[in-house]
Amino acid sequence: MTLHDEDPVTPPEDSATPPSDAVGARPRTELEAALRELEAEAAAPHRQTQISRGALAGYIWALGGAQITPVTGDQSSAAPDDDRLNAELAAADEQLRDPIRRDIPREYVQGVWDALAWVTGRTDKKA
């Protein structure tokens, strides 16, 4: 096959399309590594904060390791797709913007938002 021939079976690579093993906008392995780093950082109970607990919950849920969504408390039987990730991120955003609503601690919600914003590619800063 020359450079000008097209392979009808293999689609062209598109850098905007995440890999097939992606979780949101991140490769699964990158998300797993971020989870391990945060777990190691917050391993001791006295080093855990509500923010780190929220971020851990966000990462674990995004990887399909939790049966309840971290902010809305909905049932979640499998790893979330992009729509579910974005919906949970929007719910966290809504709670953070509402000065009265305090269903769960604000710092916990901030941790979930930080994690899911990174997972979905909304920010490049890991939780």
C-alpha positions in Angstrom: 0.0 0.0 0.0 1.4 3.4 -0.9 0.9 6.6 1.0 -1.9 7.6 -1.4 -3.8 4.4 -1.0 -6.7 4.4 1.5 -7.4 1.5 3.8 -11.2 1.1 3.7 -11.2 -1.0 6.9 -9.2 1.3 9.2 -10.7 4.7 9.9 -8.2 7.6 9.7 -6.9 8.8 13.1 -8.5 11.9 14.5 -6.7 13.6 17.3 -10.0 15.0 18.6 -11.5 11.6 19.1 -10.4 10.0 22.5 -9.0 6.5 22.4 -11.5 3.6 22.6 -10.5 2.8 26.1 -11.2 6.4 27.1 -13.1 7.6 30.1 -14.4 11.0 29.1 -11.6 12.8 27.4 -8.8 10.8 29.2 -7.3 7.4 28.5 -8.4 4.9 31.2 -4.8 4.3 32.2 -4.3 8.0 32.8 -7.4 8.1 35.0 -6.3 5.0 36.9 -2.9 6.6 37.6 -4.5 9.8 38.8 -6.7 7.8 41.2 -3.6 5.9 42.5 -1.7 9.2 43.1 -4.6 10.7 44.9 -5.2 7.5 47.0 -1.5 7.6 48.0 -1.6 11.3 48.9 -4.8 10.9 51.0 -3.9 7.4 52.4 -3.9 8.5 56.0 -7.2 9.6 57.5 -5.7 12.7 59.0 -4.6 13.8 55.5 -7.9 13.3 53.8 -10.0 16.4 53.2 -13.6 16.7 51.9 -12.1 17.9 48.6 -9.9 14.8 48.3 -12.8 12.5 49.3 -14.9 14.1 46.6 -12.2 13.8 44.0 -11.7 10.1 44.9 -15.4 9.5 44.6 -15.5 11.2 41.2 -12.6 9.2 39.9 -13.9 5.9 41.2 -17.4 6.5 39.8 -16.0 7.6 36.4 -14.1 4.3 36.3 -17.3 2.3 37.0 -16.3 1.4 40.5 -19.3 2.9 42.3 -23.0 2.1 42.2 -24.1 5.6 43.3 -23.2 8.9 41.5 -21.1 11.1 43.7 -23.3 14.2 43.7 -26.8 13.4 42.7 -26.9 10.0 44.5 -28.5 8.2 41.5 -28.0 4.5 40.9 -25.2 3.7 38.5 -24.8 0.1 37.4 -21.9 0.6 35.0 -19.1 3.0 34.0 -20.8 6.2 33.0 -20.8 7.4 29.4 -20.0 11.0 28.4 -23.5 12.1 28.9 -23.7 10.8 32.4 -20.2 12.3 33.2 -21.3 15.7 31.9 -24.7 15.5 33.8 -22.9 14.8 37.1 -20.4 17.5 36.4 -23.3 19.9 35.7 -25.0 18.8 39.0 -21.8 19.6 40.9 -21.5 22.9 39.1 -25.1 23.8 40.1 -24.6 23.0 43.7 -21.4 25.0 43.8 -23.2 28.0 42.3 -26.1 27.9 44.7 -25.2 29.7 47.9 -28.1 28.1 49.8 -28.2 24.5 48.6 -26.1 22.2 50.8 -27.2 18.6 50.2 -23.6 17.5 50.7 -20.5 19.4 51.9 -19.4 22.1 49.5 -15.8 21.0 49.6 -16.8 17.5 48.7 -18.7 18.7 45.7 -15.7 20.9 44.7 -13.6 17.7 44.8 -16.0 15.9 42.6 -16.2 18.9 40.2 -12.4 19.1 40.0 -12.1 15.3 39.2 -14.9 15.2 36.6 -13.8 18.5 35.0 -10.4 16.9 34.4 -11.9 13.6 33.3 -14.2 15.3 30.7 -11.4 17.6 29.4 -13.0 20.8 30.7 -9.7 21.5 32.5 -6.2 20.2 32.3 -5.7 20.4 36.1 -6.0 17.1 37.9 -7.9 17.0 41.1 
